């Protein structure tokens, strides 16, 4: 197994650790610790792609597992945010519907010997989810320490950021489905 694929697997392993830390309500500075773990996961996402492209280590496993690892990490964050009242259930529904649709197309394509990698919109969507999630966790840490102005509506800001990712999710999913329409045979 090459280094990029190992980094992808590390991101998958980090996800339940991240989730456990974030849900541990009595843990001091849990927002900041969760943000640090999430940042490590996000860095593995950046590194695995760069290393794979630079050293020509792109594999079918990586093309399929890398987006899955991203989905695991970002969905874990969204679920915790929803539990804390920082994310609308509709945002999660939009994100998951897109992920199921794209994954289904990838599976059909794979069964026909076609691998469809993530497109630029998918990458923008993933980066926005990761950056906004980190920002929300950092703001949550400051909120927990009562370091935000009283007038600052943390749940509203969090929801606005996540709705932006939901819009990008719709665009990326629609673009992916449109671009894949001629690559696979849906009649099989």
SULJO-V80420 format. One record per residue. N is the residue number from 0. RES is the residue in three letters. PSI is psi in radians with two decimals (NA if undefined). OMEGA is omega as a letter, one per 20 degrees, with the letter a starting at -180 (NA if undefined). Layout:
# SULJO-V80420
n: [N N]
res: [RES RES]
psi: [PSI PSI]
omega: [OMEGA OMEGA]
This chain:
# SULJO-V80420
n: [0 1 2 3 4 5 6 7 8 9 10 11 12 13 14 15 16 17 18 19 20 21 22 23 24 25 26 27 28 29 30 31 32 33 34 35 36 37 38 39 40 41 42 43 44 45 46 47 48 49 50 51 52 53 54 55 56 57 58 59 60 61 62 63 64 65 66 67 68 69 70 71 72 73 74 75 76 77 78 79 80 81 82 83 84 85 86 87 88 89 90 91 92 93 94 95 96 97 98 99 100 101 102 103 104 105 106 107 108 109 110 111 112 113 114 115 116 117 118 119 120 121 122 123 124 125 126 127 128 129 130 131 132 133 134 135 136 137 138 139 140 141 142 143 144 145 146 147 148 149 150 151 152 153 154 155 156 157 158 159 160 161 162 163 164 165 166 167 168 169 170 171 172 173 174 175 176 177 178 179 180 181 182 183 184 185 186 187]
res: [UNK UNK UNK UNK UNK UNK UNK UNK UNK UNK UNK UNK UNK UNK UNK UNK UNK UNK UNK UNK UNK UNK UNK UNK UNK UNK UNK UNK UNK UNK UNK UNK UNK UNK UNK UNK UNK UNK UNK UNK UNK UNK UNK UNK UNK UNK UNK UNK UNK UNK UNK UNK UNK UNK UNK UNK UNK UNK UNK UNK UNK UNK UNK UNK UNK UNK UNK UNK UNK UNK UNK UNK UNK UNK UNK UNK UNK UNK UNK UNK UNK UNK UNK UNK UNK UNK UNK UNK UNK UNK UNK UNK UNK UNK UNK UNK UNK UNK UNK UNK UNK UNK UNK UNK UNK UNK UNK UNK UNK UNK UNK UNK UNK UNK UNK UNK UNK UNK UNK UNK UNK UNK UNK UNK UNK UNK UNK UNK UNK UNK UNK UNK UNK UNK UNK UNK UNK UNK UNK UNK UNK UNK UNK UNK UNK UNK UNK UNK UNK UNK UNK UNK UNK UNK UNK UNK UNK UNK UNK UNK UNK UNK UNK UNK UNK UNK UNK UNK UNK UNK UNK UNK UNK UNK UNK UNK UNK UNK UNK UNK UNK UNK UNK UNK UNK UNK UNK UNK]
psi: [2.31 2.96 -0.80 -0.70 -0.60 -0.70 -0.66 -0.77 -0.67 -0.74 -0.66 -0.67 -0.63 -0.58 -0.90 -0.50 -0.81 -0.84 -0.77 -0.76 -0.81 -0.62 -0.16 1.54 -0.53 -0.03 2.09 2.44 0.52 -0.58 -0.76 -0.69 -0.78 -0.70 -0.73 -0.76 -0.75 -0.70 -0.74 -0.79 -0.72 -0.65 -0.69 -0.56 -0.78 -0.80 -0.75 -0.70 -0.78 -0.79 -0.76 -0.77 -0.75 -0.71 0.27 0.89 0.44 2.21 2.82 -0.67 -0.83 -0.70 -0.55 -0.71 -0.60 -0.88 -0.58 -0.77 -0.70 -0.79 -0.70 -0.84 -0.84 -0.61 -0.66 -0.75 -0.80 -0.70 -0.72 -0.73 -0.72 -0.77 -0.60 0.07 0.39 0.05 2.31 2.49 -0.48 -0.60 -0.80 -0.71 -0.76 -0.83 -0.82 -0.67 -0.75 -0.79 -0.73 -0.72 -0.84 -0.73 -0.69 -0.78 -0.72 -0.70 -0.74 -0.80 -0.78 -0.68 -0.34 0.19 0.30 2.29 2.14 1.88 2.94 2.55 3.09 -0.65 -0.67 -0.69 -0.72 -0.74 -0.80 -0.77 -0.76 -0.72 -0.76 -0.82 -0.81 -0.64 -0.76 -0.79 -0.75 -0.73 -0.72 -0.79 -0.68 -0.68 -0.78 -0.63 -0.75 -0.54 0.14 0.73 0.07 2.62 2.57 -0.56 -0.18 2.08 1.52 -0.84 -0.66 -0.81 -0.77 -0.82 -0.69 -0.82 -0.74 -0.50 -0.58 -0.77 -0.58 -0.73 -0.77 -0.57 -0.76 -0.80 -0.81 -0.69 -0.79 -0.74 -0.77 -0.82 -0.70 -0.79 -0.46 -0.15 -0.56 -0.01 -0.38 2.76 1.91 -0.11 -0.21 NA]
omega: [a a r r r r r r r r r r r a r r r a a r a a r a a a r r a r a r r r r r r r r r r r r r r a a r a a a a a a r r a r r r a r a a a r r r r a r a a r r r a a r r r r a r a a r r r r a r r a a r r a r a a r r r r a r r a r r r a r a a r r a r r r r r a r a r a a a r r r r r r r r r r r r r a a r r a a a a a r r r r a r r a r r r r r r r r a a r r r a a r a a a a a a r a a a NA]
